[in-house]
């Protein structure tokens, strides 16, 4: 089974990759279109040169690998994808052949977390618009995409992971609730910049507190992202 987990940045996505990667029957891949996205857009991200050197910059090559045999001959293949990487020119046909899951998070939390790592994000940096478009595309193909909220996972990790496994057709394994400290062998090269907190973890963080304050300069981004989030929230498990 191939599972594509679609999210924007700062959205529990790395913890979810670690969770599935600790099952013992699941290979993982970390943001395989990142280098292609940087090459195609020219955007300057932290560690850009290292990222470009670490992955294929050809999105067709990447898509072919995602459609091929599972790495290490594992029964399952978990693919961590950033929705903002799916720009024009990135193939989409391969998405028909995977189980599509959409991981959402309230945009106020995303903006506050992302802004601490990279200043002044715009709407397309945080992936809400692209996530909603991919969701509608998959629905248009007749699939039933799965939506799960990171807030709910942190409130009840075992309960939500059991629900998610049931939805995708996997048996839940208790090993999904923990992982070794220090990261995963398949982390992207950018992990040292972005993954500090999750590297220090051995499981999901506790329940989230109240929504953070979003700076006035980013209120427009919040207002633009909220309708996409609310639409997908209505479909969550």
N, C-alpha and C positions, 0 to 999 in steps of 0.2 A: 504494500500500500504506500502511495505517495500522498503526503499531507502538505499543502501549501498554507502557511500561516501568514496572513496579510495584516500588517499594522503600520502605523507611523512610528517615528522615533520616540524614545522615552516612554515606553508603553508596556513594560513587563515582558517585552519580546525576548530578551536574552535569558531571563529566568525561565521562560517557557521552553526555549531551546534546550537549556540545561536539564529541565524536567524530563523532556522526551529523550534527551541524550543519555539519561541515566537509567532508562528502562532495560537496557541490555539487548534489545531486539530492534533498535532504531538508529540508523545513521542520521546525521544532521548536516546541514549546510547553512552557513551564516552569510546572508545578504549577497547572494551570488552575482547580482547585477550591479553591485556598487561601482566597480571600476568602469563598466560600460556606461553607466549613468554619468560619471565624472568626465569620461572621454567625450561623450556625446553633447554634454551641456557646457563644458569648460568651467563649471562651478569650482571654486576654491574651497575645499573642506580641509579640516585638520588632517595631517598625514596623507595628503593627496598623492604625493609621489610614491609612497610605500604601498598605498592601496592599488594604484595603477599597475605597479610591478607585481602585485601578488595574485591577480586574477586576470582572466581573459577580458579584454576590452571589447570583444565582439559579442553582441547580445545573441546572435544566432548560434554561436558556439555554446554559450551558456545555456540557452534554451534546449539545445540538443542534449547536453549533459543532464539536465533536469528530467528529461524524458527517458533517459537511458536506464541501464541496470543500476540497482541500488548500490551505493558505495559499500565496500567490504562485504558484499553479498548479504547484507542485513535484510530481514523480512520487510522492514518498513523504512521509509525515507522521509524525515521531517525537514521541510524547507522553510527557513525563516526569511521572509521577504519584506522589504520596505516598499510601501505603496508609491512613495514619491519617486522611486527608481523606474517605474513603469511609464516612461515617457513615449512619445511617438517614435516609432522605429524599433521598439523592443517587441519581439514576437509575443503573441498571446495564444496562439492555437494550442500550445502545450498545456494551457490552464484547463482545457476541457478534460484532460485525463488524470487530474489529481482531485483529491478531496479538498475543497476550499473552505478555510476557516478565517473569519475576520475578527481580529482582536482589537477592541475599542477601548478608549479611555477618555474621560472628560477633557476637553481641550484646555481648560484652565490649568489642569495638572501638567499636561504635555508642554504647554507654553512656558510655564514656570521652570520645569526641569530642563527643557531644551535651551531656554534663554540663559541658564547658568553655565552651559557648555559652549554655546555659540550665540553671539549677540544678535538681537533684532531679527528673529525669524519672520518670514512672510508665510502666507497661507500654504503655498506649494512646498515649503520646507517641511511641514509637519504632516502632510499626507492625507488629510481628511477628505478633501475633494476627490483625490485619486482613489481612495479607499471606497467611497460611495459609488464611484463610476465602475470600478471593478466588481463590486457587489451587484450592481444592476446588470452588468454584462453577463455575469455568471447566471443570474436569475433568468435572463433572456435566453440562455441556452437550454433552459428547462431544468437546471440543477436547483438544489435546495441548499444554498450556502448557509453555513453555521456562523452565528455571531456570539461572541463571548466577551464580557466586560472585565477588564483587569481589576476593577474595583471589587467585583464579586469574587474573583479568584483570591484576592488578598483577604477578603472577609472569611472565606471558607475554602481553602485550597483543596482539601480532599473531596468535599462535596461537588465543587465545580469541575474538578478534573475527572471525577467519576461521570458526571453528566457529559462532559466533552468526549470522553472515551466511548461512551454509549452512542453518542451522535455520530462519531466517525467510524464506529464498528470495531473498536479495539477493546481488549480486556484491560481494565484499570490495573496498574501495578503500584504497590505502596512505594517502590523506589522512586516514583515520580515526585514525591514530596520532598526529597533531599537530593543533594549532589555534593561532590567533593569541593572543598574550598580551593580557590586559586584559578578558576576558569576551566575551559574545555579545550581539548586538543584541536578542535575544529573552529575555535574562535577566529574571526577575521583579524587581520594584522592591526586594524584600528582599535582593537579591544583595549589596549593600554590607555587610550585617550578617553573612551566612553564607558568602560565596564568596571570601573574601580569599585563601586559599591557591591555589585553582584559578585565580583571576584572574592570579596570578603565574606560573602554569604554562604550558607549551606542549606538554604531553603527559602521559601517565600517569606517576604516581609509581612509584618502584621497589618491589621486593618488600617486603611487610610483615615486621616483626620479630615477636618473641614477643608473646603476648597481653598486654595491659596489665592492671595490677591494678585491680579494681573496688572502690571504697570500700565499707566494711561497710554503710553506709546504703542502698546500691543493690544489695546481694547478692540481695535478694528479687526485684528487677526482672530481674536476670540469670537467676536460677533459673526464673522464670516464662517468660522469652523462649526459653530454650535448647530446650525440646521443639519449639517451632514451627520454629526454625532447623534442628534436626536432621532433622525430617521433610522439609523442603524440600531440605536438602542431599543427601538420598538420591536426589533426582530431578535433580540438576544435570548439565549437559552436561560 
